[in-house]
């Protein structure tokens, strides 16, 4: 009798165990599906924020200058991203200045003229709109004041396909767990979490890498020309609010080519890295040191009270190069010619300020090199003639 009882109770125990495993698998599958949908939305919104913010920064100079002809190229670059369904630029009143549809299987990214006016959102900075398989991100274009809006629509199709593949793998693991037992179920849940985490990390790394390539110099890790102009516009707006000046310095290294010719290009690269390090050590945290090409640097100095303070700040840059640096036992001298212009004294426009600082740098070259020179309109006209 006891043996019969133990055999009788064996089937309910097995069924209960299998039922428990099945419920656990079902719970795990439901959790994963819910989590995957949340990740899709998070990744779409994060991608949309990055793209919309980048587009707003890119078109800000054109909107300030009212150079609407250049907007189409910016929009086409944005719409080249496979996740972008469309990109739009409005003025503050809702007038469409540019509208581009994203690429599809049958056609590349292309401009569209279907929209003339669009009601911008009633918000100060950023708005998100969520629709089935489509996310819209509105970003204000502000240069001290609101000069327009951009809207980027992100398609969820590619993300959904990726997540469907992952969910298919998880369902396969879940089926194996039903057969193998509770231990295998726990392993499957852990594996699913790891897959989601790795997928999220890879997307974030890829986005950060793209952002760094677009905004920073590969050798010195300084801001490049694109990021410099973005920060210059912000600095001008900040100077207007604070009623202060700023100095824009154009730096060209003297006798840089002989360093490459004598010691090799590795020495030249080391020299550029050393110049970048010294310049960064000579300015404040809110200032910007950028490399715009070759042996040319631009330094943006904000919060300047007067010409004397600007001259002292530029002098610190020049003095930072007074000590030679050592490369493979060789002491190599570093020298530079620096020209600078002041906002708003010399110009209220960022492009013009950089142009004036460039002219002043050439005047420093003509004055014997290894010196600094403030922009003077009369001298600039002499250089032009």
PyMOL commands that set and color helices and strands:
alter all, ss='L'
color gray80, all
select helices_A, chain A and resi 2-65+68-79+157-180+182-215+225-242+256-263+265-282+307-319+350-366+377-384
alter helices_A, ss='H'
color red, helices_A
select strands_A, chain A and resi 84-90+96-101+110-111+126-131+134-142+146-155+245-254+288-293+296-304+325-327+330-332+335-343+372-374
alter strands_A, ss='S'
color yellow, strands_A
deselect
rebuild
show_as cartoon
